[in-house]
Amino acid sequence: MVYRNQNFMRKLRNIELDRLTIEEYKNSAKTPLVVILDNIRSCNNTGAVFRTSDAFLIEKIYLCGITATPPNKDIHKTALDSEKSVDWEYFEKTEDAVTSLQNGGYKVYAIEQVENSISLPGFLPKPGEKLAVVFGNEVKGVQQTVVDLCDASIEIPQFGTKHSFNISVTAGIVLWDIFQKINQ
């Protein structure tokens, strides 16, 4: 057999990935970042955010409004047990989640296209700052009443004809970027 890449690349098996157990995850140091899901319709999107949050050791997820909560088979389908590792809390009103975090010393950022938003590449969290990010509904985005409460808004630059990403893609981009900046 001839390989294009002269440096043979063998896929690693799951047992070689050094994954944390759920208990080890619960006891590990977390990224000082809370995710707020504002009225997410799709359980698959919610599950994907759990899975991404697990990968970046996110502190907690706040599930708000119509966002489904675990245990839920449709969340589990994409979360793959990360709904058991990542701490979460439910709030009927997203505004209450934002206010609660701000009262706890968090800076809360809507991930939304608004006037005077901060471009994600230019967003630089302050060392030691506790952060929370709000991801909005698949159709309507982050509610204006929630945007009004936030400390600022972060926007992902986009260049095509569609100026939105699926919420799970948005979460992946934003959480990876902020995780990298916090852990530099």
WOKA-V959393 format. One record per residue. SS is DSSP state (@ for helix, = for strand, . for the rest). PHI is phi in radians with two decimals (none if undefined). D_LAST is the distance of its C-alpha to the last C-alpha in Angstrom with 2 decimals. Layout:
ss: <SS & SS>
phi: <PHI & PHI>
d_last: <D_LAST & D_LAST>
//
This chain:
ss: <. & . & . & . & . & . & . & . & . & . & . & . & . & @ & @ & @ & . & . & . & . & . & @ & @ & @ & @ & @ & @ & . & . & . & = & = & = & = & = & = & = & = & . & . & . & . & @ & @ & @ & @ & @ & @ & @ & @ & @ & @ & @ & @ & @ & . & . & = & = & = & = & = & = & = & . & . & . & . & . & . & . & . & @ & @ & @ & @ & @ & @ & @ & . & . & @ & @ & @ & @ & . & . & = & = & = & = & . & . & @ & @ & @ & @ & @ & @ & @ & @ & @ & @ & . & . & . & = & = & = & = & = & . & . & . & . & . & . & = & = & @ & @ & @ & . & . & . & . & . & . & . & . & = & = & = & = & = & . & = & . & . & . & = & . & . & @ & @ & @ & @ & @ & @ & . & . & = & = & = & = & . & . & . & . & . & . & . & . & . & . & . & @ & @ & @ & @ & @ & @ & @ & @ & @ & @ & @ & @ & @ & @ & @ & @ & . & .>
phi: <none & -1.82 & -1.85 & -1.09 & -1.56 & -1.18 & -1.63 & -0.88 & -2.00 & -1.80 & -1.06 & -1.36 & -1.45 & -0.95 & -1.20 & -1.58 & -1.51 & 1.00 & -1.29 & -1.31 & -1.33 & -1.03 & -1.13 & -1.09 & -1.06 & -1.02 & -1.62 & -1.49 & -1.15 & -1.84 & -1.23 & -1.29 & -2.57 & -1.96 & -1.78 & -2.01 & -1.82 & -1.69 & 1.03 & -1.39 & -1.37 & -1.57 & -1.13 & -1.13 & -1.12 & -1.05 & -1.09 & -1.12 & -1.18 & -1.02 & -1.14 & -1.15 & -1.10 & -1.07 & -1.06 & -1.87 & 0.93 & -1.15 & -1.04 & -2.92 & -2.09 & -1.79 & -1.72 & -2.21 & 1.12 & -1.41 & -1.06 & -1.18 & -2.12 & -1.18 & -1.31 & -2.71 & -1.10 & -1.30 & -1.14 & -1.05 & -0.96 & -1.80 & -1.29 & 0.90 & 1.46 & -1.18 & -1.19 & -1.65 & -1.61 & -1.46 & -1.14 & -2.55 & -2.56 & -1.82 & -2.22 & -1.14 & -2.02 & -1.05 & -0.99 & -1.17 & -1.12 & -1.07 & -1.07 & -1.05 & -1.17 & -1.09 & -1.13 & -1.60 & 1.59 & -1.53 & -1.61 & -1.95 & -2.09 & -1.32 & -1.70 & -2.80 & -1.55 & -2.41 & -1.05 & 1.11 & -1.22 & -1.66 & -1.21 & -0.88 & -1.06 & -1.59 & -1.32 & -2.20 & -1.15 & -1.32 & -0.98 & 1.40 & -1.26 & -1.52 & -2.12 & -2.44 & -2.20 & -1.89 & -1.87 & -1.76 & -0.95 & -1.02 & -1.82 & -1.71 & 1.30 & -1.32 & -0.99 & -1.03 & -1.10 & -1.36 & -0.96 & -1.04 & -1.46 & -1.21 & -1.26 & -2.97 & -2.25 & -1.95 & -2.19 & -1.51 & -1.06 & -2.41 & -2.24 & -1.62 & -1.44 & -1.73 & -1.90 & -2.77 & -1.98 & -1.08 & -1.03 & -1.21 & -1.22 & -0.98 & -1.07 & -1.06 & -1.13 & -1.18 & -1.15 & -1.08 & -1.07 & -1.19 & -0.98 & -1.08 & -1.19 & -1.17 & -1.72 & -1.21>
d_last: <41.71 & 39.87 & 36.09 & 34.52 & 31.42 & 32.69 & 29.70 & 30.88 & 28.35 & 29.38 & 27.96 & 26.63 & 28.69 & 27.38 & 28.07 & 25.79 & 22.67 & 21.98 & 21.87 & 21.91 & 25.22 & 25.53 & 26.17 & 23.11 & 20.99 & 22.75 & 22.03 & 18.32 & 15.56 & 14.75 & 12.10 & 13.61 & 14.96 & 18.64 & 20.29 & 23.74 & 26.20 & 28.96 & 32.16 & 30.98 & 34.20 & 33.18 & 32.57 & 31.02 & 28.35 & 27.81 & 27.60 & 25.08 & 22.79 & 23.27 & 22.36 & 19.15 & 18.26 & 19.04 & 16.78 & 13.64 & 15.04 & 15.99 & 17.83 & 21.03 & 22.98 & 25.77 & 28.60 & 30.88 & 34.35 & 35.63 & 32.49 & 33.85 & 32.76 & 32.75 & 34.87 & 35.63 & 36.48 & 35.07 & 31.67 & 31.81 & 32.66 & 29.14 & 27.22 & 28.62 & 28.47 & 25.01 & 27.15 & 27.96 & 24.48 & 22.73 & 24.36 & 26.17 & 28.67 & 31.30 & 32.27 & 35.38 & 34.14 & 30.63 & 31.34 & 31.72 & 28.33 & 26.67 & 28.78 & 28.13 & 24.34 & 24.75 & 27.18 & 24.55 & 22.15 & 20.09 & 19.46 & 20.91 & 20.39 & 22.96 & 21.90 & 25.01 & 26.70 & 28.07 & 29.12 & 26.43 & 23.56 & 19.99 & 19.09 & 16.08 & 14.52 & 15.05 & 13.81 & 11.14 & 11.03 & 11.69 & 9.95 & 12.15 & 13.91 & 15.63 & 15.85 & 18.49 & 19.29 & 22.88 & 24.03 & 27.69 & 30.87 & 31.40 & 34.17 & 33.80 & 30.06 & 28.93 & 32.10 & 32.80 & 33.48 & 29.96 & 28.45 & 30.59 & 29.02 & 25.36 & 23.46 & 22.56 & 22.28 & 19.71 & 21.31 & 20.42 & 22.17 & 25.09 & 27.74 & 30.52 & 33.54 & 31.93 & 29.49 & 28.13 & 26.36 & 27.39 & 25.57 & 24.14 & 22.73 & 21.37 & 19.67 & 18.12 & 16.80 & 15.57 & 14.10 & 12.18 & 10.86 & 10.01 & 8.59 & 6.07 & 5.45 & 5.80 & 3.82 & 0.00>
//
